[in-house]
Amino acid sequence: MSRALLALALVLVAACGGGGGSSVVVDADPNVPLCTGAAFDNCTENADCASQNCHLFRQSGFQVCVPACDAANPCPDDSSGAPASCNNMGICKPLAPNACRAD
């Protein structure tokens, strides 16, 4: 039984890609528009974002384009209208990503 579990684990790791990329699944629903790189759009790498900053929020389970923030530059609202928060790393964290798909 333990060999079977080990084999399954290896298959899952290989399927997720071991290249250091994110294992977060972005919205692949064909009925939502393509992401444009705007703040809080789904992304897989920095080049996907106008801000050139694609950030994984592991605890929240999403990876999005994030703008920088500080006292002089507050965060924009997310697509639901909720204010994003400026975290201690100086980046904006939305409550949820925009409804778009990264292709």
Secondary structure, 3 states (H helix, E strand, C coil): CHHHHHHHHHHHHHHHCCCCCCCCCCCCCCCCCECCCCCCCECCCHHHCCCCCEEEECCCCEEEECCECCCCCCCCECCCCCECEECCCCEEECCCCCCCECC
